[in-house]
Amino acid sequence: MLNFLQDGTIIRAFLEEAGIMSDEYTEVTTQGYFSRLGGSIIGMLVGFLFLPAAVILLYWNEGRAVDAIVGLEAAAKQVVEIGAGTLDAAADGKLVHLSGDLSTTSPAKDPVFGVTAPGLIRLKRDVEMYQWREDTHSETHENVGGSKTTETTYTYTKVWDSTPIGSGAFHHPEGHGNPQMAVSPATFDASDVKLGAYRLGPTILSEVSKFDALDPGSAAPPGGYRRDGAGLYRGNDPGNPAVGDLKVHFEAVQPQTYSVVAALTAGTLGEFRGARDYPIAFAAPGDVSAAQQFKTKASEESTWTWILRGVGFAIMLVGFLLIARPLSMVLAILPFIEGIAQAGAFLVALILTIPLTLIVIALAWIAHRPLIGGVLIVAAIGSLILFQRMRPRRLAPAK
């Protein structure tokens, strides 16, 4: 109870004892006007680099999207249905679709922990380490005269995480050191996996990903580890973990029915390269038709296309904002004027980014599919006209 009172508040002390919160450090720094102005000029130069980067990303992404559409459409028309029970010599060298049961004579095995089971197709080792994590929260205030005061709080928390956190980069590394992770997450594949009578090549096998939890079995764990529920634990007390303690769990792909769309070469199912050199290597759990697998892949490609469009748009918008930053900094002597300037810069950057993004996308489509590209050009011009009409008109002088 004394420790609780010494740490400030009962709630905070409770969180510290539970390992949810450990400690915080707050620093206050002030950046002068001319330092901020110099930083904005450097940012402007960076902004000029962001613009071509955004154009390149947007143009490449649309080309990638067109390749995916053309490749999937062409492949869907040439896929051949075969049975999984016996080898079909007539289908050799073709793109095939088949459904069957996965099997292996050499089950996957973890060489460190010795975990395996009859018929395991794939085995995944999941590892978490109890370690320090640094969280940063900053609040800034612009001051009269153009300076800026920043209050930054660094919070250090102990968490379970599967990714090693490098404590050397912490702002306050003292007392927050993380050790190296003794074992890492890994995936192990059986050496001879078949779908019916056909062998799965590495590319197709990597697409087999329906993992379920696996008990490590009764085999004695390596030294330093103990059984803990459905997994293994390295440390003194699972109920009171210390930094560096490990939790290890396993997942596996058991023998089951899978459906595959792949190239057939001498009895092995591997990656197919068709129109636009687009790779085809599909694997789905259960008895799934080829049409459904192509539809699923097309949906995934569409999602990635929109994500990358958003990234390209954001990079271009940030580029314009950085270019305009020195102008708002000139007015930063009075904070409210700086805020107005920043709002105006954002609006201008948005007005420039929307049509330019559409134009880049349109040019990419014109190179591949002119009709769609032409429609996008019209949309880009329309957005420019719309923004022009949204501008406030000057009132005519009174006579």
N, C-alpha and C positions, 0 to 999 in steps of 0.2 A: 504493500500500500504506500510506503514511503517513496518508492521509485515512481509510483503513479503521480504523487503530488509534486515531486521534484521536476518532472518532465513538463509541467505546465497545466495540463488539463487531464481529467480522467479519461475522456474519450480518446485524446491523442495517445496517451500512454497505453491504452488498451490496444489501439491499432499497432503501435510499435511492438508490443509484446506478441501480438498475433502474426507479426511479419508482414502486415498489409502496408504499413507505413514505417519508414525507419527514420529518415531525417531530411531536413530541407535547408537550403542555403539561398539567401536572397542577396543579389548584388544590384546596386544602382549605378548606372554610368550615364554620363552626359556627353553628347557629341556636339561640337560647335558648328556654327552656321557654315563656315568655309570648308570644314571637313565634310559636312553633308553635301555641299555643292560639288566638291571634288568627287565624292562618291557617286553623285548623280551623273557626272560627266563620264565616269568609267562605266556606269550602268548604261548610258546612252550608246557607248561603243559596243557593249554586249548586245544591246537591242538590235543594232544593225546586223549582228551575226545571227540573231534569232530569226529574222525575217527569211533569209534564204534557207535556213534549216527547216522552217515551217513549210516553205514551198516544196522543198525536196521530199519531206515526209508525206505531205498531202499527195503529191504527184505519184510517188512510189506506191503509196497505199491504194490509190485508185487502179493503178496497173496491176497490183497484186489481187485486187478484188475482181477485176475483169478476167485475169488468168484463172481464178478460182471458179468463176461462173462458167467460162468456156470449158475448162477442164472437167468440171463435174457434169455438165450437160453432155459432153462428148463421151465420157466414160459410162454414164448411165445408159447410153444407147448401145454400147458394145459389150456390156457385162453378160457373161454366160452362166446359166444355172447348172450346177453339177451336184451329184450326191457325194456324201462324205464317206460312204462305206468302202468303196474301192477306188483305186487310182483310175482316172480317166485320161488316157494317153491322148485322145483327140483334143482335149482342152489345154494341152501343154502350150505355153507361150501366150495364153490369153488372160484377160481379166475375168475372174470367176467369182461367183457367190455360192456359198455353201453353209450349211448348219450341221453341227455334230457335237459329239462329246469330247472334251479335252482329256488327255491322258498323258502319263509319262512313266517311264521305268526308272528314272533317276530323279527323285523328288528334290525340290529346293531345300537347302539347308543353310543355317547360319553358322559359319565356321568358328565364330567366337563363342557363342553360347550353346552350340550343338543342337539348336532347336530345329526340328523337322517333323514330318508326319507322312505316312504313305500317300502317294499320289499328289503331293503339293506341287502346283504349277508355278506359283510365285510366292515369295515370302518377303515381307517387309518388316524391318526392325525400326520401331519408333522410339526415340530417346528424348527425354526431357531432363534438363539440369536446373537445379535450384540456384539462381544467380541474381546478381544485382542488375537493376535496370534504371537508367537515368531518364527522367521526364523533365521537359523544360517548358516553362510558361512565361511569356513576356508581355508586359504592358508598356506602351510608349505614350509620351505626352510631348506635344510640340510646345515650345516656350516662345514668348515674345522675344524677338531678336533673331529667331531662326534656329536656335539650338533645339536639341531633342533629348529628353531624359527617358531612359529605358530601365525598367525594373524587371529583372529576370530572376525567377525562382527555379532552382534545381532541386528536384525531389528524387530521392533514392529509395527504391522499393525492391524487396526480394520477391521474385516470381519464378514459376516454372516455365521454361521456354525451350523449344526444340532447336532453336538457332543460337549458337554461341554469341554472347554479347561481349564485345571487346571493351573491357573496362579502362584500357589505357587511354582511350579518347574521352573519358569522363572529364567534366569540368573540375570535379573534386574527386580524384581517384583514391585519395587516402582513405583507407578503411572500407573501400568498396571494390576490392580486387576480385575478379572472377578467374578461376583456374581453367586450364584447358579441359575440354570435354574428353573424358577417357575413351568413350566409344561414340561413334557417330551414327545417325540414321542411315540405313542402307536397304537396298532391295536385292534379293537373290532369286535367280531364275533356275528352273530345272533345265538340265542340259539337253533333253530330248523330249520336246513337247509335240504332241500330235493332236490334230483335229480329225477324228476318224482315222482315215488312212494317210492323211497328209501331214507333213512336218511343218511346224510354224517357224519361220525365219525370225531373227531378232527384232526386225521392225514391227512385224505383226504382233509378236509376243509382248512388246512394250505397250501395245494398245489394249492388252487384256488387263483390266484394272478394277474388276469387281472384288475388292478386298473385304474380308470379314475378320472379326477378331479371332485370334488363335491362342489357346492356352499353351504356355511353354512346355507342358508335360511334366513328368515326374523326374526327369533327369536332373542330377545335381548341378546347380548353377556354378559358374566360375567363382574362384575365391573372392571374397568381398561382397558378393551378391547374395540376396535372400529372396525367397518367394514372398510376394506381397499381393494378395488377391489373385487376379488373372495375369500378373506380370512379375517383374523382378525389381529389386530395390538395392541400391548401394548407398549405405550410410548407417549411422547408429540407430536412429529412431525415425521411422516414417511419420509418426505423429508430431514430431518436432524437428523438421528438416534443417540442415545446415547448408551453407553455401558450398556447392560442389557435389551435393548428393544427386544421385541419378535415379530416374524411373525408366524402365524399359518394358515396352509392350510389343506384341507381335500381331501382325495381320497377314492373311494368306488368301490366295486364290485357290479354292478347292476344285477338284474335278467337277465339271458342270457343262451344260450345253452353251455353246457360243456360235455366233454367226459372223462370217468373215467375208469381206470383199477385198481381193488381193490378186496379184499376178501369180500364175502357176508356172513354175519352172522346175522340171524334173522331179515332181512330187513335193516340192517345197513352196509354201505360200509366202510371198514377199511383197515388197513395195512395187506398185505399178506406176509407170510414167507415161502419160498420154498426151493429149492436146495441151499446148503451152507448157509442157514439161511439168504439169501439175501432179503432185504425188497422191496416189490413192492407196490407203492402207487402213481399212476399217475393221474394227472388231467390237461386237456388242453382245452382252450376255443375253441368253435366251434364243428363241427362234424368231429372228427379225428379218424381214424382207430386205432385198437390196434397195428397193425404192425408199423405204423408211430410213435406211442408213444414209443414203444420198441426201435425203431431206434434212436429216439431223446435221450432217456436215455442212450443208448449205446455210443452215441457220447459224451454226457456229461461225462460219466465215463472215456472214452478215454482221454478227455482233462485233467481231474484231474490227471490221471495216469502220463501223460507227465509233468504236472506242478510239481508233487511231485518227479518225476525222476530228474527234473532240480534242485529242492531244495536239494535233496540228493547229487547230483553231486557237487553243489556249496559248501555244507557243507564239503564234503570230500576234495575238492580243497583248501578251506580256511584252513582246518586242516593241510594239508601238508605244506602250505605256513607259517603257524604259527610255525610249527616244524622247518622249515628251517630258520626262522627269526634270531635266534642268530648268525648263520654263517654269514649272510650278515651284521649284526651289528658289528662283529669283524672287518670287512673291512670298517666301516663307517667313519673312520678318514678322508678319502678323499671322498667327495660326489659322484664323478663320478664312483669310484670303487664300492661304495654301490649300485648305480643304475645298474651297470653291474651284480653284485651279485644277486640283486633282480630279474632282468630279467632271469638270469639262474635258480634261484629257482622256478620262475613261470613255466618255460619250463619243469623242472623236475617234479614239482607237477602235471602239466597237463599230462605228459607222464605216471605217476603213476595212476592218477585219472581215465582216460578213460578206461583202461583195467580192473581196479579193480571194477569200477561201472558195467561194462558189466558182470564181473564174479559173482558179488553179484546178479544181476538181473537173470543171467542164473541159478544160484543155486536155486533161488526161483522158477523159472519155472520148473526146473528138479523135484522139490518136488511136483509140481502140474501137469505139462504137459511136460514130458521128451523130446519129440521130439523138441519142440521149445527151451527148455533149452539147448539141445545139440547144436543146431545151434548157439545160443548166446555164448556158450563156444568156439566154433570154431572162432567166430568173435573176441572174446577177445584175443585168442592166435594169431590170424592174426594181430591184432593191435600191440601186443608186438613185433612180427617179423618185422612189418613195421617200428616201431620206432627204432628197432635195426639196420635195414638197412639204416635208415636216419642218423645214427651217422657218422661223418666225419672219414674217414680212415686215418691211419698214413702213411705217405710216406715212402717207403722202403729206407734204407740208401744207398747212392751212393757208388759204388765200386771203 
